[in-house]
Amino acid sequence: MKSSGIVSLALSLSVLIFSCGKKEEVPSPKIGLIAEKAMVVSAREEASQIGLKILQKGGNAFDAMMATEMALAVTFPFAGNLGGGGFMVYRMADGSTGSIDYREKAPMAASKDMFLDENGDFLSQLSTKGALASGVPGTIAGIFEAQSKFGKLKPSEILQPVIDLAKNGFVVTAAQADRLKRNRETFIDVNGPHTFFAREIRAGDTLKIPVLAATLERIAKNGRDEFYTGETAKILARYIQEKGGIITEADLASYQAVWRDPIIYPYRDLKIISMAPPSSGGVTLVQILKMLEPYDLQALGHHSPEYIQLLVEAERRAYADRNYYLGDPDFVKIPVNELLDTEYLKSRMSNFSFEKATRSSEISQGNISFAESMETTHYSIVDAEGNAVSVTTTLNGAYGSKVYIDELGFFMNNEMDDFSAKPGVPNMFGLIGAAANSIAPGKRMLSSMTPTIVEKDGKLWIVVGTPGGSTIITSVLQTILNVAEFGMGMQQAVESPRFHHQWLPDLVNFEPNSFDSTLISTLKARGYLINEANSPIIGKVDAILVLPDGRLEGGADPRGDDKAAGF
Ligand code: DON
């Protein structure tokens, strides 16, 4: 970064530690990009830079959101999207907060058993690949709703650098070329041999997507209606139906993003501001934090067996509640206050002991009495006025349903798999759902996306989030605890290895090669079942920390091509 006021500290610095007269070299903690006033951290450098350019032009965080989100749709089609949806949590410089839900919705022709065969067996292929897997996209509605309420610039001005990027191209990274190659046959299988991504694309190639540039030009000119009632809507509905899907022009025309009250709860001296249902993120994150609160985590020690046990046991209990109680609040009554009640959460942990693991089979949802009437990307932005937005957006799986609308230049989501297609049967993240998350026309599928903002002493402190399906919540949790309990900086907190438990399957996942074998054996001896074979990379966290002097430190996850940009 050449911009003035920015100090990017060398990552290879070492500190010398003298112990028992012996000189030992311990790598000093990694420090992320430091900026004086404003920052964007996202999955692609081009997207962070375009967001930054909008901030430098006098735009605010909501203008930068529109620019960054669309630049990710161009440069990161794996997850960035026009054909998906997401959630945004904001905190204004004056401390007011809110959130917008632009989650996809089931089309009106969807039905509870649409992914079951005549024997009632779940056809997971149908909910993950092909046109039937797509919900009605919410992304364009979300970014226009947020920008029109709070932004300062004109959408056409914001979208111009993104249109230029799609026209002039961007350089394909090695990881990206590899992902495109791995999925090429499926793209051809779903869309035919002439589809755009049927071509061979190598690392270092400059990829131009003129058709997407043209779609974005129409959206810049005609606004959100272009996507929901204009030419784009007509092409989208026609293609989806040709491919056996059920999204109609009427589904698109009736889509609305929804402003929702965020989940706001204290944890020690912090205030956690996170996403409410239809994302499970905020409720589950706060449930876990409140179950941890009675314990002295610092005394247990970072990544000690006891620290891991405690988090795993809280996660086990919170995910059991998540899978039973949570769904779309416009369709089911969700006992949010009861689930977050301190006494209730204390009682949930009453059978926990450091001696021995609880079995998930012994845990189900807690008893609450109330009247019943995977690919994603996250970016964090702080602007020069001190407004913050935390945004997670997704197509669900890698390149979503793999349905690519060649006339429009983007992939469609496979978010229908986030519904519980059959109670008790896991979806692609192994999550098991219940009636609260069953499919119904016009309903939003339950999400794990956890865009979060943390306040300390009444001031903005952390903006954080990540992709990772069911692991999203536990990655956000550990990143916050790394800073709040263990004093890490933002980059160090993001890079720190992560682990995960989600009730069922009853397994603890550890990031490969990151935790030592003694720790694993100790946990096994205490009865923990450990997935050592196939632990995926857990999340790609992109976060911003406000330092004590008011400057910002970015945390850009090296597990991806993620980058911070600031001034
Ligand atoms: O909304 C959800 O929880 C999922 N559709 C997120 C998918 C995801 O994070 C995939 N990324 N790795």
Residues whose N, C-alpha, C, O or C-beta is under 5 A from the ligand:
A	BS01	DON	M374 E375 T376 T394 N396 D418 L446 S447 S448 M449 P467 G468 G469
